[in-house]
């Protein structure tokens, strides 16, 4: 697709309707005692805030009550009410999700349970394809978001033990969809959207769902303008009763300046004095140097029957993100006057490409009174980044009264990044064993290989076996208890050139997680979950002999609570809470031992309520509160950014005009216009965005 063609997303999307592609439903094969679920391409819309099934990791197609892990789902109905503008806004309903490093103007960096997610390996498209999170994730084509917390090495191989964020896409259902929408906000942004879905064929065996959006962005920061465009198509074909095919494509473009991160000053007597929070409406960086980014994602999947009780799945996909980036940090400033230095990094030609293949066979069989549901699988992912060079510039700037009359001057030598290729390969097996009516025991094992090649650094070739085990006890048809033990895998990288063992490749870092939990689904479908977890994550550092080795360990222990669904026929809620005790329990650096890892809050919570007004049919109102406790700015805990609570409010009115369904909606973000530090991490602080009001409407044709 040429760039000029890609900038017409509405035309691209509409043209896809005419393409007779034949692709499959996203519903994974679900084994139930000795019987496999029929393959179907009929999409089912989750009603309300409580999902029943998930499509992430080894649990695809399972009832949440049967899953021995913490999985939180943000449904389409919740997204529709909150109208999130980015990934953090969509996931702020999930316990333990916090911003990291950035304020979300251009895109979101996130941490989960205090552990930073990896932008290259922690985010997944329809459960199987990793994609790079360095561009704003579109909301328009998503059916929902799923957060699988904790180590996930069994299914995904090498990844941080924080968890996995999976996004599921809209698909054509039994009811035709033709919807156009518009929105404007108090900053001047304007957006247009289209959503079209159809099933066709003699037996409705074909389905196509198309989404597109184009937006002129006026950020809640003075003089920051940009644009965003997206187009997607999800097509499926039920080839026969035993086979379905599915294809997904998503294209995103964005051009928007990034706000500067603020570097904390050097510590004095072990303490860092933070500046007062700058005006969130003012741009510290240059509004004339925007970051241009685009992402293209393709995913092809086949689900097929292999007999009465066996089925298979094969998927192949590629996701590519490209950026010409201007990144900014503000440093070396005077606390009183705010006079300091702005550093710019120009990074043209950044490219992140994940190419992924996966094959699975699963089946059900009995051995006496015991029922087995077995999955055998193989996955292989190639992450490739080509060469690019970073050029540095500096300019004088003022923290409290910034100017756009910047004179950028070249500073220092350019820094090259050499092409890198990373292979993440694994073979896995797991068996869910049903013991009678109430017990289910699962055991799994994965053999993973991690290979990294980059010019100027030693190659890494690591192979590791990781087990997992869990048990679920169904108290009754609506309640379950579970316990699990999972090992995760991370690449610990290689020693720095200044170490006594320069560039030595370290062995795989193995994290360990234990978790117990309880779930209950009420008769009105409200889902309540409680979990306690213990994550032990190794870390590398220099010892007293200047040897770089795996010699540290952080421990994250906590409890989570979540509730989603209907309280009454008129009142719905989504609530969550996290209590976290995180410590660096072992380290070669004595200044961090016993301290809280950077950007990790001791607690966080959210509450969102929506109420249908019975006396005024079609009208509902909503309100939310989202709390994050204080967080240390670095591992030495030399300063903490303050905790805060952000409030939201909204209202929606649905009616019919000339026989057509019409919806009008208003949403208010940061209702109190609170000024706050939104994130820390990577030696940067970010300022939260100010209040925004958004007005939107949709028309169903």
C-alpha positions in Angstrom: 0.0 0.0 0.0 1.4 3.3 -1.0 1.5 6.2 1.5 -0.8 8.3 -0.6 -3.3 5.5 -0.7 -3.0 4.8 3.0 -3.9 8.4 3.9 -7.5 7.7 2.6 -8.6 5.3 5.3 -12.3 5.7 4.7 -11.8 4.9 1.0 -9.5 2.0 1.8 -11.9 0.5 4.3 -14.9 0.8 2.0 -13.0 -0.8 -0.9 -12.3 -3.8 1.4 -16.0 -4.6 1.4 -15.8 -5.7 -2.2 -12.9 -8.1 -1.7 -14.2 -11.7 -1.5 -11.7 -12.7 1.2 -12.5 -15.9 3.1 -11.2 -16.0 6.6 -12.0 -17.4 10.0 -13.6 -16.8 13.3 -11.5 -16.0 16.3 -13.2 -18.5 18.5 -10.6 -21.0 19.6 -11.5 -24.7 19.9 -12.8 -25.4 23.4 -12.6 -28.9 24.8 -15.2 -30.1 27.2 -15.2 -33.7 28.4 -14.5 -35.8 25.3 -16.2 -33.3 23.0 -14.7 -30.5 21.0 -16.7 -27.3 20.4 -18.0 -26.9 16.9 -16.1 -24.3 14.9 -18.2 -21.2 14.4 -17.7 -17.8 12.8 -20.6 -16.1 14.5 -19.4 -13.2 16.6 -21.0 -12.7 20.0 -21.0 -9.3 21.5 -20.3 -9.1 25.2 -23.2 -7.4 26.9 -22.4 -5.2 29.9 -19.1 -4.9 31.7 -18.5 -8.6 32.5 -17.0 -10.9 30.0 -17.6 -14.7 30.2 -14.8 -16.0 28.0 -11.3 -14.9 27.0 -9.1 -15.2 23.9 -5.6 -14.8 25.4 -2.8 -17.3 26.0 -3.5 -20.9 26.7 -7.0 -20.1 27.9 -8.6 -19.1 24.5 -12.3 -19.9 24.5 -12.4 -20.8 28.3 -14.9 -19.6 30.8 -13.2 -17.2 33.2 -14.3 -19.3 36.1 -12.1 -22.1 34.9 -9.0 -20.0 34.4 -6.2 -20.4 37.1 -4.8 -16.9 36.6 -5.8 -13.3 36.9 -7.4 -12.2 33.6 -9.2 -8.8 33.4 -11.4 -8.0 30.4 -12.4 -4.5 29.3 -15.5 -5.0 27.1 -16.7 -3.0 24.2 -19.7 -1.7 26.2 -17.3 -0.2 28.7 -15.2 1.3 25.9 -18.3 2.8 24.4 -19.2 4.6 27.6 -15.8 5.9 28.5 -14.6 6.8 24.9 -10.9 6.2 25.7 -8.4 8.1 23.5 -5.5 5.8 24.2 -4.3 2.5 25.7 -4.0 3.7 29.3 -7.5 5.2 29.2 -8.8 1.8 28.1 -6.9 -0.2 30.7 -7.2 2.2 33.7 -10.2 0.1 34.9 -7.7 -2.8 35.4 -6.0 -3.2 38.8 -2.3 -2.4 38.8 -2.0 -0.6 35.5 0.0 2.6 35.7 1.7 5.0 33.3 5.4 4.7 32.8 7.8 7.5 31.6 5.3 9.2 29.2 2.1 11.2 29.7 0.2 9.5 26.8 0.2 12.5 24.4 1.6 10.4 21.5 1.3 6.9 22.9 1.4 5.0 26.2 4.1 3.2 28.1 2.6 1.0 30.9 3.6 -1.0 33.9 1.6 -3.8 35.5 1.8 -4.8 39.1 4.9 -2.4 39.3 6.8 -4.2 36.5 7.4 -2.4 33.2 5.8 -4.0 30.1 8.0 -4.5 27.1 6.8 -2.5 24.1 8.1 -5.2 21.8 6.9 -8.4 23.4 4.1 -7.6 25.9 1.3 -6.6 23.5 -0.7 -9.1 21.4 -3.1 -8.9 18.5 -6.0 -11.4 18.7 -4.1 -13.6 21.2 -1.2 -14.8 18.9 0.6 -12.0 17.2 3.0 -9.7 19.1 3.0 -6.1 17.9 5.1 -3.0 18.8 3.5 -0.5 21.2 5.2 2.7 19.9 2.2 4.3 18.3 -1.3 5.2 19.7 -3.4 2.0 19.6 -6.7 2.6 17.8 -9.9 2.0 19.8 -12.4 2.1 16.9 -12.0 -1.5 15.7 -11.5 -3.2 19.1 -14.1 -5.5 20.6 -12.2 -5.4 23.9 -8.9 -5.7 25.7 -7.7 -8.6 27.9 -4.9 -8.4 30.5 -3.4 -11.7 31.5 -1.3 -11.0 34.5 1.8 -12.7 35.7 4.3 -14.9 34.0 3.2 -16.2 30.6 6.2 -18.2 29.4 4.2 -21.4 28.7 2.4 -19.8 25.8 4.4 -16.8 24.8 8.0 -17.7 25.7 10.4 -14.9 26.7 8.5 -12.0 28.2 8.5 -9.9 31.3 6.5 -11.4 34.2 4.2 -8.5 34.5 1.8 -10.0 32.0 0.3 -9.7 28.5 -2.1 -7.2 27.1 -4.2 -8.6 24.3 -6.5 -6.7 22.0 -9.4 -8.4 20.2 -10.9 -7.0 17.1 -14.6 -6.6 16.0 -16.0 -9.2 13.7 -19.1 -9.5 11.5 -22.0 -10.9 13.5 -25.6 -12.0 12.7 -26.9 -8.4 12.8 -25.7 -6.1 10.0 -23.8 -3.0 11.1 -23.6 0.3 9.3 -22.6 3.1 11.6 -21.0 6.5 11.1 -19.8 8.7 13.8 -18.3 12.1 14.5 -16.7 13.7 17.6 -15.2 17.0 18.6 -13.5 18.0 21.8 -12.9 21.2 23.8 -9.4 21.5 22.4 -10.6 21.6 18.8 -10.0 18.0 17.7 -12.4 16.6 15.1 -12.8 12.9 14.2 -15.0 10.9 11.7 -15.5 7.2 11.9 -17.3 4.4 10.0 -18.1 0.8 11.0 -19.6 -1.6 8.6 -20.2 -5.3 9.1 -22.0 -7.9 7.0 -22.4 -11.7 6.6 -23.3 -13.0 3.2 -23.4 -16.2 1.1 -26.0 -18.9 0.8 -25.3 -20.0 4.3 -23.9 -16.8 5.7 -20.5 -18.4 5.6 -18.7 -15.2 4.7 -18.2 -12.2 7.0 -16.5 -8.8 6.7 -16.1 -6.1 9.3 -14.6 -2.8 8.3 -13.6 0.1 10.5 -12.0 3.4 9.6 -11.3 6.8 11.3 -9.6 10.0 10.4 -8.8 12.7 13.1 -7.4 16.2 13.2 -5.8 16.4 16.6 -5.6 19.5 18.8 -4.0 18.3 22.0 -4.8 19.7 25.4 -1.4 21.4 25.2 -1.2 24.9 23.5 -0.2 24.9 19.8 0.2 21.1 19.6 -1.5 19.8 16.5 -1.4 16.6 14.5 -3.5 14.0 12.8 -4.3 10.3 12.9 -5.8 7.9 10.4 -6.7 4.2 10.7 -8.4 1.5 8.6 -9.0 -2.1 9.4 -10.8 -5.1 7.9 -11.7 -8.4 9.6 -12.8 -11.1 7.2 -13.8 -14.7 7.8 -15.1 -17.8 5.8 -16.6 -20.9 7.2 -15.2 -23.2 4.5 -17.1 -26.3 5.9 -18.5 -27.6 9.2 -14.9 -28.5 10.1 -12.9 -25.6 8.9 -12.8 -21.8 9.2 -10.4 -19.2 7.9 -9.9 -15.7 9.3 -7.9 -12.7 8.1 -7.3 -9.4 10.0 -5.6 -6.2 8.7 -5.0 -3.0 10.6 -3.3 0.2 9.3 -2.5 3.2 11.6 -0.8 6.5 10.8 0.0 9.3 13.2 1.8 12.6 13.0 2.1 14.4 16.4 4.8 16.2 18.4 5.8 14.6 21.7 6.0 16.4 25.0 9.4 16.5 26.8 10.2 14.3 29.7 11.7 16.2 32.7 14.9 14.7 34.1 15.2 14.9 37.9 18.2 16.8 39.2 21.1 15.1 40.9 20.6 13.9 44.5 22.0 16.0 47.3 22.7 14.0 50.5 20.6 11.1 49.0 17.6 13.3 48.3 16.3 14.7 45.0 14.3 17.9 45.1 11.6 17.9 42.5 10.5 21.0 40.6 7.0 22.4 41.0 4.7 20.8 38.5 4.8 22.9 35.2 1.7 24.1 33.5 0.2 21.1 31.6 -1.1 23.4 28.9 2.4 24.5 27.8 4.7 22.7 25.4 8.2 22.2 26.6 9.4 20.6 23.3 9.1 22.1 19.8 5.7 21.9 18.2 7.3 22.1 14.8 9.1 18.7 15.0 6.5 16.0 15.1 7.0 12.2 15.3 5.7 10.5 12.2 4.7 6.8 12.8 2.7 4.1 11.0 1.9 0.5 11.7 0.6 -2.3 9.6 -0.6 -5.6 11.0 -1.7 -8.7 9.1 -2.9 -11.9 10.7 -4.1 -15.1 8.9 -5.6 -17.9 11.0 -7.1 -21.3 10.2 -9.1 -23.5 12.7 -10.0 -27.0 11.6 -11.3 -30.3 12.9 -9.2 -33.4 13.0 -11.8 -35.9 13.9 -14.6 -36.1 16.5 -12.5 -35.0 19.5 -9.4 -33.3 17.9 -8.8 -30.0 16.3 -6.0 -27.8 15.1 -5.1 -24.2 14.6 -2.4 -22.5 12.4 -1.7 -18.8 12.4 0.8 -16.6 10.6 1.1 -12.8 11.0 3.4 -9.8 10.7 3.2 -6.5 12.4 5.5 -3.6 11.4 5.8 -0.2 13.1 7.9 2.6 11.5 8.9 5.9 13.1 10.7 9.1 12.2 10.9 10.4 15.8 11.8 13.5 17.6 12.2 12.7 21.4 12.8 15.4 24.0 14.1 15.7 27.6 14.4 18.8 29.7 17.4 18.8 32.0 20.0 20.9 34.0 17.4 23.5 35.2 17.2 26.0 38.0 14.5 25.0 40.5 13.6 28.6 41.2 13.7 30.2 37.7 13.1 27.1 35.6 15.8 28.0 33.2 17.4 24.9 31.7 18.3 22.9 28.6 16.2 21.0 26.2 17.8 18.0 24.5 16.3 16.7 21.3 17.0 13.3 19.7 16.2 12.9 16.0 15.8 9.2 15.2 14.8 8.6 11.6 14.2 5.1 10.2 13.2 3.3 13.3 11.4 0.1 12.4 10.1 -2.8 14.6 8.9 -5.9 12.8 7.4 -9.0 14.4 6.9 -12.0 12.1 5.1 -14.8 13.9 3.9 -18.4 13.2 2.0 -20.7 15.5 0.6 -24.2 15.2 -1.5 -26.2 17.7 -3.3 -29.4 18.0 -5.7 -30.0 20.9 -8.0 -32.8 21.8 -10.0 -34.6 24.4 -9.9 -38.2 25.6 -10.6 -40.3 28.6 -8.3 -42.5 30.7 -10.7 -44.4 32.9 -12.7 -41.8 35.0 -10.2 -39.0 34.1 -10.8 -36.6 31.2 -7.8 -35.0 29.4 -7.8 -31.9 27.3 -4.4 -31.8 25.7 -2.7 -29.0 23.7 0.5 -29.5 21.7 2.0 -26.4 20.1 4.9 -24.7 18.4 5.5 -21.0 18.0 8.3 -19.0 16.4 8.7 -15.2 16.4 11.3 -13.1 14.6 11.8 -9.5 15.8 13.8 -7.4 13.5 15.1 -3.8 13.9 17.3 -2.3 11.1 20.1 0.2 11.5 19.3 3.8 12.4 21.2 6.7 13.8 20.3 9.2 16.6 21.3 12.8 16.2 21.4 15.1 19.2 20.5 18.8 19.5 20.2 21.2 22.4 18.4 24.5 23.0 17.7 26.9 25.9 14.3 26.5 27.4 12.3 27.6 30.5 10.3 25.0 32.6 7.7 27.4 34.0 7.4 29.7 31.0 8.4 27.8 27.9 8.9 29.4 24.6 8.6 28.1 21.0 11.3 30.4 19.8 13.8 27.6 20.0 17.2 27.6 18.4 18.4 24.0 18.1 22.1 23.4 17.9 23.8 20.1 17.1 25.3 18.5 20.2 27.7 15.6 20.5 28.4 12.7 18.2 25.6 10.8 16.5 24.8 7.4 18.1 24.3 4.4 15.8 21.9 1.5 16.5 23.0 -1.6 14.6 20.5 -4.0 13.1 19.2 -6.6 15.6 17.4 -9.9 15.0 15.8 -11.8 17.9 14.2 -15.2 17.6 11.8 -16.5 20.3 11.0 -20.1 19.6 9.2 -22.7 21.7 7.5 -26.1 21.8 4.9 -26.5 24.5 2.4 -29.0 25.9 -0.2 -28.7 28.6 -2.9 -31.0 29.8 -6.1 -30.0 31.6 -7.2 -33.0 33.6 -10.8 -33.1 34.8 -11.3 -35.1 38.0 -14.9 -35.5 38.6 -17.4 -32.7 38.7 -15.4 -30.1 40.6 -11.6 -30.5 40.1 -9.4 -29.5 37.2 -5.6 -29.9 37.3 -3.4 -28.5 34.6 0.3 -29.2 34.0 2.4 -27.7 31.3 6.0 -27.5 30.0 7.6 -25.3 27.4 11.1 -25.6 25.9 12.1 -22.1 24.8 15.0 -20.9 22.7 16.0 -17.2 22.6 18.6 -16.1 20.0 19.7 -12.5 19.6 22.2 -11.2 16.9 23.4 -7.6 16.7 26.6 -6.1 15.2 29.0 -5.0 17.9 27.6 -7.2 20.7 28.0 -10.9 21.4 25.3 -13.2 20.1 22.9 -14.7 22.6 21.6 -18.3 22.3 19.6 -19.5 25.3 17.5 -22.6 25.8 15.4 -23.2 28.8 12.6 -25.5 30.0 9.8 -23.8 32.1 7.1 -25.7 33.9 3.7 -24.5 35.1 1.0 -26.1 37.3 -2.4 -25.1 38.5 -5.6 -26.4 40.1 -9.1 -25.1 39.9 -11.9 -26.2 42.2 -15.5 -25.4 41.2 -17.4 -24.8 44.4 -20.6 -24.7 42.4 -21.7 -23.5 39.0 -21.0 -19.9 39.8 -17.9 -20.0 42.0 -14.3 -21.3 41.8 -11.0 -21.3 43.7 -7.7 -21.7 42.0 -4.0 -21.9 42.7 -1.1 -21.8 40.3 2.7 -21.8 40.0 4.3 -20.5 36.8 7.9 -19.8 35.7 8.6 -17.0 33.3 11.6 -16.3 31.1 13.4 -13.1 30.3 16.6 -12.3 28.5 19.1 -10.8 31.0 21.1 -9.3 28.1 24.9 -8.9 28.2 27.5 -7.2 30.4 28.4 -3.6 29.6 31.8 -2.8 28.0 33.1 -1.3 31.3 32.5 -4.6 33.2 35.3 -7.1 34.1 33.4 -9.5 31.8 32.7 -7.2 29.0 29.8 -8.1 26.6 29.4 -11.6 28.2 25.9 -12.9 27.5 24.1 -13.8 30.7 21.9 -16.9 31.1 18.1 -16.6 30.9 16.5 -14.9 33.8 13.8 -17.1 35.3 11.0 -15.4 37.3 8.7 -17.4 39.5 5.1 -16.6 40.4 2.6 -18.2 42.8 -1.0 -17.1 42.9 -4.3 -18.1 44.6 -7.6 -16.6 43.7 -11.4 -16.8 44.0 -14.1 -15.9 41.5 -17.9 -15.7 41.7 -20.4 -14.9 39.0 -23.8 -13.7 40.4 -27.1 -14.5 38.8 -27.2 -11.1 37.2 -23.8 -12.0 35.6 -21.7 -9.7 37.8 -18.2 -11.1 38.1 -16.2 -10.6 41.3 -12.5 -11.7 41.6 -10.0 -11.7 44.4 -6.4 -12.8 44.0 -3.1 -12.9 46.0 0.2 -13.2 44.2 3.9 -13.4 44.8 6.3 -12.7 41.9 10.1 -13.1 42.2 12.1 -11.4 39.4 15.9 -11.7 39.1 18.0 -8.7 38.1 21.5 -8.2 36.8 24.2 -5.8 38.1 27.8 -5.2 38.8 29.3 -6.9 41.9 32.2 -5.7 44.1 34.7 -7.2 41.5 33.0 -5.3 38.7 31.6 -8.5 37.3 28.2 -8.1 35.7 26.0 -11.0 36.7 22.5 -12.1 37.7 22.9 -11.3 41.4 19.8 -9.3 42.3 16.2 -10.1 42.9 13.0 -8.1 43.3 9.9 -9.4 44.9 6.3 -8.2 44.2 3.6 -9.4 46.6 0.1 -8.2 46.6 -3.6 -8.6 46.5 -6.1 -7.6 43.8 -9.8 -7.1 43.7 -12.1 -6.6 40.7 -15.8 -6.5 40.0 -17.7 -5.9 36.8 -21.3 -6.1 35.8 -24.8 -5.1 36.8 -25.6 -4.1 40.4 -29.3 -3.6 39.5 -31.1 -3.5 36.2 -30.2 0.2 35.9 -26.8 0.4 37.6 -23.6 -1.1 36.3 -20.1 -0.9 37.7 -16.5 -1.7 37.0 -14.3 -1.5 40.1 -10.7 -2.6 40.9 -8.1 -2.3 43.6 -4.5 -3.3 44.1 -2.4 -3.5 47.3 1.3 -4.1 46.5 4.4 -4.7 48.5 7.4 -4.5 46.2 11.0 -4.6 47.3 14.5 -5.1 45.9 15.3 -8.0 48.2 18.8 -8.6 46.9 21.2 -6.3 45.0 24.9 -5.6 44.6 24.1 -1.9 44.8 23.5 -1.3 48.6 21.6 1.9 47.8 18.7 0.0 46.3 18.5 -3.1 48.5 15.2 -3.0 50.5 13.9 -0.1 48.4 10.7 0.0 46.2 11.4 -0.4 42.4 10.9 2.9 40.5 7.4 4.0 39.5 5.8 1.4 41.7 2.7 2.5 43.7 1.8 0.8 46.9 -1.8 0.9 45.9 -4.2 1.8 43.1 -7.9 1.7 42.6 -10.7 2.5 40.1 -14.5 2.9 40.3 -16.7 3.5 37.3 -20.5 3.7 37.6 -23.1 3.9 34.8 -26.8 4.5 35.5 -29.8 4.2 33.1 -32.5 6.8 34.0 -35.7 4.9 33.8 -37.9 8.0 33.8 -36.1 9.2 30.7 -35.7 6.2 28.4 -32.5 6.3 26.4 -30.6 8.5 28.8 -27.8 7.3 31.0 -25.1 9.0 33.1 -21.7 7.8 34.3 -18.9 8.8 36.6 -15.5 7.5 37.4 -12.7 7.9 39.9 -9.2 6.5 39.2 -6.6 6.5 42.0 -2.8 6.0 41.9 -0.7 6.2 45.1 2.7 7.9 45.3 5.6 6.4 43.4 9.4 6.6 43.7 11.2 8.3 40.9 14.1 5.8 40.9 15.3 2.6 42.5 17.1 4.5 45.2 13.8 6.1 46.3 15.4 9.5 46.4 12.1 11.2 45.8 8.5 10.3 45.3 5.8 11.8 43.0 2.5 12.4 44.7 -0.5 10.2 44.5 -3.6 11.5 42.8 -7.2 10.7 42.0 -8.7 11.7 38.6 -12.4 12.0 38.0 -14.5 11.5 34.9 -18.1 12.1 34.1 -20.3 11.5 31.1 -23.8 11.2 29.7 -25.3 9.4 26.7 -28.7 9.7 25.0 -30.0 7.1 22.5 -33.0 7.8 20.4 -34.5 7.3 17.0 -34.7 10.0 14.3 -36.5 9.3 11.0 -36.4 5.6 11.8 -32.6 5.5 12.5 -30.8 4.8 15.8 -28.9 7.9 16.9 -26.6 8.4 19.9 -25.4 11.6 21.4 -22.7 11.6 24.1 -20.5 13.8 26.2 -17.4 12.7 28.2 -15.3 14.8 30.6 -11.7 13.7 31.4 -9.8 15.0 34.4 -13.0 16.7 35.6 -11.3 18.7 38.3 -8.5 19.8 36.0 -6.0 18.4 38.5 -2.3 19.2 38.0 -0.2 16.1 38.7 2.9 14.1 37.8 1.4 11.3 35.7 4.5 9.0 35.4 8.1 8.4 36.4 10.7 5.9 35.1 13.8 5.8 33.0 15.0 8.9 34.8 12.1 11.0 33.5 9.0 12.6 34.9 5.9 13.4 32.9 3.1 16.0 33.5 -0.5 14.8 33.4 -2.8 16.3 30.8 -5.5 18.8 31.7 -9.3 18.7 31.5 -10.9 17.7 28.1 -14.6 17.6 27.1 -15.5 15.4 24.1 -18.8 15.5 22.3 -19.7 12.6 20.0 -22.5 11.2 18.0 -23.2 8.0 16.0 -25.9 7.2 13.4 -26.9 3.6 12.6 -28.0 3.4 8.9 
